[in-house]
Amino acid sequence: MTPKLNRWKRFADWDERPLRLDKFAAEDPANGFSAFSSPADPKPGIGVKDGRVISLDGVLEHDYDMIDRFIARHHIDPEVAPEAMALDSATVARWLVDMNVPRETLVRLAHGMTPAKLAEVVSQLNALEIAFAYSKMRARKTPGNQAHVTNAKDDPLQLAADAATAVAFGFDEIETTMRVSRNAWSNAVACAVGGAVGRWGTLFQCSSEEAEELRIAMAGFTSYAETVSVYGTEKSFTDGDDTPWSKAFLAAAYASRGVKMRCTSGAGSELLMGFHEAKSLLYLEARCLCLQRGMGVQGTQNGGIDGAPLTATIPGGVRELMAENLIAVWLDLECASGNDARSTESEIRVGAKILPYLIAGSDLICSGMGSILKYDNSFNPSLINGEELEDYLVLQRDFEADGGLTPLPESRAIELRERAVEAIAAVFEELGLSSPTEDMKSSVVYASGSDDTRSLMPRDVSFISEAIKERGITVIDVVKALAKRGFREEAENLLDVVKLRLSGDYLQTSAMIRNGRIVSAVNDPNDYLGPGSGYRVSEERRLQLNDIRDVLDQKEVLRSEALHEKDEARHIRYRNLGPAANGSAKDDVVIGISPAFGLKLYRTTAGHRLSEVLGAMLDAIRARGLKARVVRFRHTADTSFLGLSAARLAGSGIGIGIQAKGTAVIHQRDRQPHNNLELFSNAPITRLEHYRALGANAAAYALGEMPEPIVVPQRGEAMGSRYHARVALIYAIETGLTEAGAAPEEVDVTLTGLKS
């Protein structure tokens, strides 16, 4: 039998098989249903009479369902609608990507468009055009980000510590939820306290059952909400005992108490609930977004959300997620882009999903990046989690794009975590809720996740949470407790956020707090009109983005190399014998070493001691009865020229050139510089036996033989990305020691503890 090829990874291997769309659309599988379009989608159309919308996308007023009715009465601007609906959709699509057409013009037109018209316009755009249009159409100029802060135990000590860390990373909002629903109050208090450590201004949400969430907000612990869900079909609404009017009332209840308010929607929700009506995902989401604008909310959390994994299995699904975000900002809603649900286990697809938002910017690039580890995320793993946080910071640096986060030194993180744990413990003790032990607290400070903690368990937390609720403890009680226990700064930070609920300043579209100041679409409008306009990373911000951990520089390379200097001194001694002479004996083979070899650099990039490498080659040459000389060259650090220079000195005409990082070559005196006999270019995977074999082959060439060239096996390792930064700095050290016209130096090598 012919063996089966296993060259490509199957989708089924990680169970992300694409969805058969005909099961959800019309019976005929050839109908062409996609995330963007369906044969069941209505054609754009509107009828306006005496300032009243009497028909909407082919549906007459007396046949409206409750979504049509709400959109007709509260979203459509009847004065703009005739003009907007008469425009050619392709023309409007071009305006979205035309930097000469102001955002304000397009927003005005969107308020007169029906859901079908909005969907038809954005369907004209490819993914690149959607990202460009999104950067132009978002309401606020300055990008921001939002984090999930949860853990598997609902442990308030860990929640406080992780919230403080998230705030220090620069998240503008943090959101929590719980594994056990009755622990909501404890989680809310813990995140509110942790979020006040280090600075003030990070907004906080506790995602719970809607009535309970509102009670927590009324107690002052939360400052925003975004879990008021809306749907694109009437049956999906009624399945949850809701209507657009009940959702609008709930949104008004939040806003009336100074709580910032967004709705949640996203492609795939109706499909998951079984009430999709064979409509495309984009059309249904356009209905949701028109509803949200009609409700008067500040913004939306959309872009798939919980339905993103399903949407991503459908043709054009990820493009659709981008398109619905575009409709959101086009309607002038704040947009918490739905990069929260982990839609894939493919690292490539994860990176591809987040990149357009990072480059285009967003009011909130993620509606919940997992600032904690995957297993601690009670919302389920986010697209980006604590495991990928450092990668995200590097992506910001790579593209010089502001993703809302700032690198955080580990020492500062530990300091903040200690402070947060002590603060929440003090609150609990002062209010008679709990008395965490020192062991509990210390285990949390240094924990990566709840697997590493020895702290409160869900049952313990339930007693604390129920006590907070039953005793009617409010944020003012917590502020007083913090101040009484010496946490004055944290008390003031928490109180400052509460004060904003009285002024209502952060109830503007796209409002966030930066450096103690409200930044919103009102005082920081997106003014993108081409190069040089819109949001630009300042020099100060660029330096912040560049300041990631573990950045290599020449001092760091020299410092790490110096750690091996004493060890090498025990194994090898180099003694300069003066200028090297041309050899005349046929058994003379020269090993040419680079300027820093054994002087400033002591190990190859594979971690081999240079004494071992040199000893292996010397042994192999001498084993064939030849003589080996070591010569240090200072006129060059290039491998080819080291080898060629060595060969020209050798009586045999054969020389080895080797750099301190381990790159090596066999050369012959009459060949061109880069036309060598053998080359070891991949030092990080070159082993000692390869260097020994290289020495043996050099001896064979000197004896007039034709040996089998040594090939170092390579299995696709990413040596460029892993080693080139260090290699560049090492080579800079080498070239820094070169001197034009410097004479070669004969070196006597004494090996100790090695066969010589």
Disulfide bonds with the S-S distance in Angstrom:
none
